[in-house]
Amino acid sequence: MKKLIYLFLTLLIVACSSDDSSDGDSDNNQLFLEKYDGVVWEWDGSFDTYTEKIAFINSSKSITDYTLFPDEEWCYTWPIATTTDYEYSDGVDGSITISIQEETENSIAILFKINDEDYEEEGFVHNYTVTSNGIYQTLTRIQVNDNGNYYEGDDLTVYSRTDDEVCF
């Protein structure tokens, strides 16, 4: 009888213990910025003389863009949901307003509105989507203008997840 009680208790404990997956699957129910916070993505078109990497930072709600040319290096952090003033090297002053249009677990659409003497209130949306084949993840970017048309030559940009750092 004692063994039967122990067997019953063992079965009850096993049956009542649950695998809520909160430890091993913490990405569930997270939006894009939370899920891919600090992940660095390198453009698959990068080559010896040009490299482009981006990262999305949830804590500051920003995008960090790193570009390496043969003779110069750029690192910009663009805050989302703000307007930022800038000056091009050719002396053109302007501002850019960045805002999230839509965000899901594996995609985010970000609107960029440029206002300067060359681009008066011109806007475009970058649609970023993460896909996985079970081995590695890729990030695709499609750039669309205000009218919903693709920018010529920039229909699709593919980035691969990397362990590299960006200029944080």
Residue frames as qw, qx, qy, qz and C-alpha x, y, z in Angstrom:
[[0.000, 0.885, 0.465, 0.000, 0.00, 0.00, 0.00],
 [0.327, -0.772, 0.107, 0.535, 2.86, 2.34, 0.87],
 [0.386, -0.122, 0.602, 0.689, 4.42, 1.73, -2.54],
 [0.188, 0.630, 0.679, 0.326, 1.11, 2.44, -4.21],
 [0.142, -0.928, -0.239, 0.247, 0.85, 5.80, -2.40],
 [0.364, -0.575, 0.359, 0.638, 4.41, 6.72, -3.43],
 [0.347, 0.202, 0.712, 0.576, 3.66, 5.74, -7.02],
 [0.071, 0.820, 0.558, 0.110, 0.48, 7.83, -6.95],
 [0.246, -0.874, -0.020, 0.419, 2.34, 10.84, -5.50],
 [0.416, -0.297, 0.531, 0.676, 5.10, 10.50, -8.09],
 [0.258, 0.459, 0.705, 0.475, 2.56, 10.43, -10.92],
 [0.071, -0.904, -0.412, 0.090, 0.72, 13.39, -9.42],
 [0.333, -0.724, 0.176, 0.578, 3.93, 15.45, -9.13],
 [0.355, -0.056, 0.645, 0.674, 4.94, 14.64, -12.70],
 [0.153, 0.631, 0.691, 0.316, 1.46, 15.40, -14.00],
 [0.145, -0.924, -0.301, 0.185, 1.23, 18.70, -12.13],
 [0.376, -0.538, 0.287, 0.697, 4.67, 19.96, -13.12],
 [0.587, 0.755, 0.286, -0.055, 4.32, 21.94, -16.30],
 [0.553, -0.058, 0.318, 0.768, 6.73, 22.92, -18.98],
 [0.190, 0.862, 0.331, -0.333, 5.60, 26.49, -19.49],
 [0.685, 0.426, 0.247, 0.537, 8.49, 27.09, -21.92],
 [0.049, -0.997, -0.041, -0.032, 9.14, 30.49, -20.43],
 [0.535, -0.655, 0.401, 0.353, 12.78, 29.63, -19.78],
 [0.565, -0.071, 0.654, 0.497, 13.64, 28.05, -23.11],
 [0.280, 0.527, 0.603, 0.529, 11.37, 30.04, -25.40],
 [0.175, -0.598, -0.325, 0.712, 11.56, 33.61, -24.15],
 [0.069, -0.077, 0.420, 0.902, 11.03, 35.06, -27.65],
 [0.033, -0.545, -0.809, -0.217, 7.30, 34.29, -27.64],
 [0.105, -0.876, -0.471, 0.018, 5.00, 37.30, -27.69],
 [0.360, -0.565, 0.084, 0.738, 7.83, 39.79, -28.19],
 [0.483, 0.857, 0.107, -0.144, 7.74, 42.48, -30.81],
 [0.764, 0.539, -0.097, 0.341, 10.57, 42.96, -33.30],
 [0.104, 0.796, -0.366, 0.471, 12.59, 45.52, -31.32],
 [0.669, -0.542, 0.421, -0.285, 12.46, 43.37, -28.18],
 [0.976, 0.055, 0.208, 0.025, 13.22, 40.11, -29.94],
 [0.776, 0.415, 0.020, 0.475, 16.13, 41.38, -32.04],
 [0.255, -0.963, 0.089, -0.023, 17.49, 43.93, -29.56],
 [0.336, -0.756, 0.525, 0.198, 21.20, 44.41, -30.21],
 [0.820, 0.149, 0.506, 0.222, 21.40, 41.75, -32.94],
 [0.009, -0.649, 0.408, 0.642, 23.83, 42.80, -35.65],
 [0.772, 0.478, 0.419, -0.005, 22.96, 42.17, -39.29],
 [0.254, -0.499, 0.489, 0.668, 25.58, 42.37, -42.06],
 [0.626, 0.592, -0.072, -0.502, 24.61, 43.11, -45.64],
 [0.863, 0.046, 0.475, 0.163, 25.19, 40.07, -47.82],
 [0.607, 0.752, 0.081, 0.245, 26.44, 42.38, -50.57],
 [0.329, -0.880, 0.315, 0.137, 29.35, 43.54, -48.40],
 [0.882, 0.353, -0.092, 0.300, 32.75, 43.00, -49.95],
 [0.712, -0.103, -0.180, 0.671, 36.40, 43.89, -49.29],
 [0.238, 0.201, 0.007, 0.950, 36.01, 47.61, -49.95],
 [0.404, -0.328, -0.054, -0.852, 32.52, 48.18, -48.52],
 [0.268, -0.223, -0.905, 0.245, 30.72, 46.81, -45.47],
 [0.396, -0.389, -0.046, -0.831, 27.28, 47.66, -44.11],
 [0.325, -0.228, -0.874, 0.280, 25.87, 46.48, -40.78],
 [0.367, -0.487, -0.065, -0.790, 22.76, 47.47, -38.87],
 [0.278, -0.198, -0.856, 0.388, 21.35, 46.79, -35.43],
 [0.386, -0.638, -0.330, -0.579, 18.06, 47.64, -33.76],
 [0.244, 0.088, -0.665, 0.700, 18.32, 48.86, -30.16],
 [0.355, -0.620, -0.671, -0.199, 15.20, 48.43, -28.05],
 [0.430, -0.542, -0.424, 0.584, 16.31, 50.38, -24.96],
 [0.102, -0.426, 0.065, 0.897, 16.88, 53.59, -26.93],
 [0.567, 0.641, 0.490, -0.165, 14.33, 52.79, -29.66],
 [0.136, 0.812, -0.358, -0.442, 16.91, 53.36, -32.37],
 [0.918, 0.360, 0.088, 0.144, 18.65, 51.93, -35.41],
 [0.345, -0.727, 0.437, 0.402, 22.44, 51.89, -35.57],
 [0.800, 0.595, 0.068, 0.044, 23.91, 51.89, -39.06],
 [0.484, -0.623, 0.459, 0.410, 27.59, 51.14, -39.62],
 [0.764, 0.640, 0.067, 0.054, 29.20, 51.62, -43.03],
 [0.542, -0.560, 0.413, 0.471, 32.87, 51.09, -43.87],
 [0.638, 0.768, -0.044, -0.028, 34.25, 52.49, -47.11],
 [0.825, 0.225, -0.157, 0.495, 37.88, 52.16, -48.26],
 [0.362, 0.346, -0.215, 0.839, 38.72, 55.65, -47.00],
 [0.277, -0.335, 0.278, -0.856, 36.09, 56.43, -44.36],
 [0.257, -0.256, -0.915, 0.176, 33.89, 54.90, -41.72],
 [0.371, -0.378, -0.076, -0.845, 30.38, 55.97, -40.69],
 [0.265, -0.294, -0.880, 0.261, 28.44, 55.09, -37.62],
 [0.300, -0.289, -0.045, -0.908, 25.04, 56.68, -37.09],
 [0.029, -0.330, -0.889, 0.317, 22.40, 55.99, -34.50],
 [0.242, -0.281, -0.364, -0.855, 18.98, 57.07, -35.67],
 [0.222, 0.134, 0.723, -0.640, 16.40, 57.48, -32.91],
 [0.108, -0.403, -0.807, -0.419, 12.95, 56.19, -33.82],
 [0.214, -0.792, -0.572, -0.009, 9.92, 58.42, -33.13],
 [0.285, -0.736, -0.044, 0.612, 11.95, 61.64, -33.26],
 [0.529, 0.832, 0.051, 0.158, 13.13, 64.26, -35.69],
 [0.695, -0.425, 0.175, 0.552, 16.90, 64.60, -36.08],
 [0.286, 0.924, -0.147, -0.208, 18.73, 67.51, -37.72],
 [0.826, -0.091, 0.341, 0.439, 21.70, 66.69, -39.93],
 [0.206, 0.859, -0.266, -0.386, 24.21, 68.29, -42.25],
 [0.921, 0.313, 0.125, 0.194, 25.63, 66.56, -45.31],
 [0.634, -0.315, 0.209, 0.675, 29.29, 67.00, -46.17],
 [0.326, 0.407, 0.416, 0.745, 28.22, 69.18, -49.11],
 [0.020, 0.000, -0.239, 0.971, 26.65, 71.67, -46.68],
 [0.458, -0.355, -0.501, -0.643, 23.00, 70.73, -47.18],
 [0.181, -0.092, 0.701, -0.683, 21.08, 71.02, -43.91],
 [0.582, -0.204, -0.521, -0.590, 17.92, 69.13, -43.21],
 [0.476, -0.260, 0.646, -0.536, 16.03, 66.91, -40.87],
 [0.465, 0.002, -0.837, -0.288, 14.78, 63.36, -40.84],
 [0.619, -0.238, 0.370, -0.651, 11.77, 62.06, -38.94],
 [0.351, 0.135, -0.921, -0.100, 11.68, 58.34, -38.21],
 [0.605, -0.149, 0.396, -0.675, 8.64, 56.45, -36.93],
 [0.187, 0.008, 0.982, 0.034, 7.40, 52.88, -36.66],
 [0.504, 0.033, -0.335, -0.795, 4.47, 52.21, -38.98],
 [0.918, -0.146, -0.153, -0.336, 3.89, 48.58, -38.01],
 [0.026, 0.531, -0.815, 0.230, 5.65, 46.06, -35.78],
 [0.935, -0.150, -0.166, -0.277, 5.15, 42.33, -35.32],
 [0.833, -0.454, 0.286, 0.136, 7.32, 39.59, -33.87],
 [0.720, -0.073, 0.452, 0.522, 9.46, 39.14, -37.01],
 [0.383, 0.513, 0.371, 0.673, 8.90, 42.32, -38.99],
 [0.159, -0.696, -0.266, 0.647, 8.95, 46.07, -38.62],
 [0.393, 0.668, 0.370, 0.512, 8.04, 48.86, -41.02],
 [0.369, -0.581, -0.149, 0.710, 9.85, 52.14, -40.39],
 [0.348, 0.862, 0.300, 0.216, 8.91, 55.42, -42.09],
 [0.490, -0.294, 0.062, 0.818, 11.71, 57.89, -42.89],
 [0.246, 0.906, 0.334, 0.091, 10.61, 61.43, -43.82],
 [0.565, -0.101, 0.082, 0.815, 13.39, 63.67, -45.15],
 [0.121, 0.950, 0.287, -0.001, 13.07, 67.42, -45.26],
 [0.446, -0.487, 0.225, 0.716, 15.91, 69.39, -46.83],
 [0.268, 0.649, -0.182, -0.688, 16.49, 71.54, -49.91],
 [0.151, 0.265, -0.843, -0.444, 16.99, 68.45, -52.10],
 [0.289, -0.282, -0.905, -0.136, 14.15, 66.30, -50.73],
 [0.302, -0.209, 0.210, -0.906, 11.22, 68.38, -49.57],
 [0.678, -0.082, 0.443, -0.581, 9.11, 66.10, -47.38],
 [0.669, 0.274, -0.633, -0.276, 10.12, 62.99, -49.31],
 [0.642, -0.383, 0.551, -0.370, 9.41, 59.80, -47.48],
 [0.632, 0.243, -0.710, -0.193, 10.14, 56.12, -47.76],
 [0.815, -0.398, 0.256, -0.335, 9.43, 53.02, -45.72],
 [0.247, 0.415, -0.875, 0.029, 11.92, 50.29, -44.91],
 [0.897, -0.198, -0.014, -0.395, 10.12, 46.99, -44.37],
 [0.074, 0.501, -0.847, 0.160, 12.41, 44.64, -42.42],
 [0.918, -0.131, -0.044, -0.371, 11.52, 40.95, -42.09],
 [0.195, -0.515, 0.831, -0.081, 13.47, 38.19, -40.34],
 [0.923, 0.104, -0.207, -0.307, 13.29, 34.64, -41.67],
 [0.376, -0.532, 0.755, -0.078, 14.97, 31.49, -40.45],
 [0.743, 0.247, -0.545, -0.301, 15.71, 28.19, -42.12],
 [0.919, -0.379, -0.097, -0.047, 16.48, 26.51, -38.80],
 [0.808, -0.010, -0.084, 0.582, 20.23, 27.00, -39.17],
 [0.310, -0.134, -0.053, 0.940, 20.66, 30.73, -39.70],
 [0.150, 0.794, 0.496, -0.319, 18.56, 33.88, -39.83],
 [0.340, 0.223, 0.327, 0.853, 18.37, 36.52, -42.53],
 [0.080, 0.677, 0.356, -0.639, 16.93, 40.00, -42.48],
 [0.365, 0.417, 0.546, 0.629, 15.44, 41.39, -45.67],
 [0.013, 0.570, 0.209, -0.795, 14.76, 45.05, -46.32],
 [0.313, 0.555, 0.603, 0.480, 12.41, 46.34, -48.96],
 [0.104, -0.362, -0.129, 0.917, 12.39, 50.10, -49.50],
 [0.172, 0.647, 0.691, 0.274, 9.14, 51.64, -50.70],
 [0.108, 0.158, -0.008, 0.981, 8.47, 55.32, -51.46],
 [0.299, 0.165, 0.407, -0.847, 5.45, 57.38, -50.36],
 [0.635, 0.230, -0.257, -0.691, 3.43, 56.07, -53.30],
 [0.872, -0.098, 0.429, -0.214, 4.04, 52.44, -52.42],
 [0.795, 0.570, -0.205, 0.022, 6.50, 51.93, -55.28],
 [0.861, -0.274, 0.077, 0.421, 9.85, 50.22, -54.88],
 [0.044, -0.873, 0.321, 0.364, 12.92, 52.39, -55.18],
 [0.808, 0.547, -0.219, -0.017, 14.77, 51.52, -58.35],
 [0.523, 0.501, -0.599, 0.342, 17.82, 49.38, -57.64],
 [0.089, -0.294, 0.711, -0.632, 16.85, 48.91, -54.00],
 [0.708, -0.211, -0.409, -0.535, 14.02, 46.42, -54.25],
 [0.912, -0.385, -0.131, -0.063, 15.47, 43.90, -51.82],
 [0.172, 0.678, -0.623, 0.349, 18.48, 44.00, -49.53],
 [0.908, -0.264, -0.323, -0.051, 19.45, 40.86, -47.61],
 [0.097, -0.705, 0.577, -0.401, 21.42, 40.84, -44.35],
 [0.777, -0.091, -0.617, 0.082, 22.72, 37.84, -42.39],
 [0.620, -0.773, 0.036, -0.131, 22.83, 37.65, -38.64],
 [0.619, 0.458, -0.457, 0.445, 26.38, 37.96, -37.36],
 [0.688, -0.562, -0.327, 0.322, 28.19, 37.85, -34.04],
 [0.427, 0.301, -0.046, 0.852, 30.12, 40.97, -34.99],
 [0.159, -0.656, -0.434, 0.596, 29.62, 44.22, -33.15],
 [0.254, 0.776, 0.280, 0.505, 28.46, 47.51, -34.51],
 [0.310, 0.367, -0.275, 0.833, 29.79, 50.79, -33.19],
 [0.512, -0.739, -0.410, -0.152, 27.86, 50.79, -29.90]]
